[in-house]
């Protein structure tokens, strides 16, 4: 893992073959590799939720939800790393499984109409 660096370029034609990384000192490193993983500050990507006008929790940049995983518009649900960053794949799976059951309950008319966000 390289910190305090920036990606200068990805090299290759049909697949990644190497990358050029700029270090804080300004030195450029060329690393042979076959893939690139992007991450940054573990912030949920909530652009679509913002564009839909949903309430956003300013602390973690995620849609605000109720105990059923519903957003301010109760026809929208949120789970996994969108809801709060730094979850493992297993945590996301379990939460997704729970939210899927809530979506079914909503479609069956079994959830209350009132939205009360988790604080």
C-alpha positions in Angstrom: 0.0 0.0 0.0 1.3 3.4 -1.0 0.1 6.5 0.9 0.5 10.2 0.1 0.8 9.4 -3.6 -1.2 10.1 -6.7 -1.9 8.0 -9.8 -0.2 9.6 -12.8 -1.2 7.0 -15.4 -2.4 3.5 -16.1 -0.5 1.8 -18.9 -1.6 -1.1 -21.1 -3.8 -1.7 -24.1 -6.4 -4.4 -23.5 -5.6 -4.8 -19.8 -3.6 -3.0 -17.1 0.1 -3.7 -17.4 1.6 -1.1 -15.1 0.9 2.2 -13.4 2.9 5.3 -12.8 2.7 6.7 -9.2 3.8 10.1 -8.1 5.2 10.2 -4.6 5.0 13.2 -2.2 8.6 13.9 -3.0 7.7 14.2 -6.7 9.5 11.0 -7.7 7.6 8.9 -10.3 7.5 5.1 -9.7 6.5 2.6 -12.4 4.9 -0.5 -10.9 4.1 -3.6 -13.0 0.7 -4.8 -12.1 -2.5 -6.3 -13.7 -5.1 -4.3 -11.9 -5.9 -1.1 -10.0 -8.1 -0.7 -6.9 -9.4 2.8 -6.1 -10.3 3.9 -2.6 -10.3 7.1 -0.7 -11.3 8.3 2.7 -13.9 5.5 3.0 -16.8 7.9 2.0 -20.0 6.4 0.7 -20.9 7.5 -2.9 -24.3 9.0 -2.5 -24.6 11.2 -5.7 -27.7 9.5 -6.9 -29.4 9.8 -3.5 -28.5 13.5 -3.5 -29.8 14.0 -7.0 -33.1 12.3 -5.9 -33.4 14.9 -3.2 -33.1 12.4 -0.3 -32.0 13.5 3.1 -28.3 13.0 3.6 -26.4 12.4 6.8 -23.7 15.1 6.7 -21.5 13.1 9.1 -20.9 10.2 6.8 -22.3 11.5 3.4 -24.9 8.7 3.3 -28.7 8.7 2.8 -30.5 8.9 6.1 -32.6 5.8 6.8 -35.2 4.5 9.2 -35.0 1.1 11.0 -36.3 -0.6 7.8 -33.5 0.8 5.7 -35.9 3.2 3.9 -34.7 6.6 2.8 -36.8 9.8 3.2 -38.8 8.8 0.2 -40.0 5.4 1.5 -39.9 3.9 -1.9 -36.0 4.0 -1.8 -33.9 1.8 0.4 -30.2 2.0 1.2 -27.8 -0.6 2.6 -24.1 -1.7 2.7 -21.3 0.8 2.2 -23.6 3.4 0.8 -25.2 3.6 4.2 -22.0 3.8 6.2 -18.5 3.2 5.0 -16.0 0.7 6.3 -18.2 -2.4 6.3 -16.8 -5.8 5.4 -18.3 -7.8 2.5 -20.0 -10.1 5.1 -21.6 -7.1 6.9 -22.8 -5.8 3.6 -24.3 -9.1 2.6 -26.1 -9.5 5.9 -27.5 -6.0 5.7 -28.5 -6.5 2.1 -30.3 -9.7 3.0 -32.1 -7.8 5.8 -33.0 -4.9 3.4 -34.3 -7.3 0.8 -36.8 -8.7 3.4 -37.8 -5.1 4.2 -38.4 -4.3 0.5 -40.6 -7.4 0.2 -42.5 -6.3 3.4 -42.9 -2.9 1.8 -44.3 -4.3 -1.4 -46.7 -6.5 0.6 -47.9 -3.3 2.5 -46.6 -4.5 5.8 -44.4 -1.5 6.7 -45.7 1.7 8.4 -46.1 4.7 6.1 -44.3 7.0 8.6 -40.6 7.6 8.1 -38.6 8.2 11.3 -34.9 8.5 10.5 -32.3 6.8 12.7 -30.2 9.4 14.6 
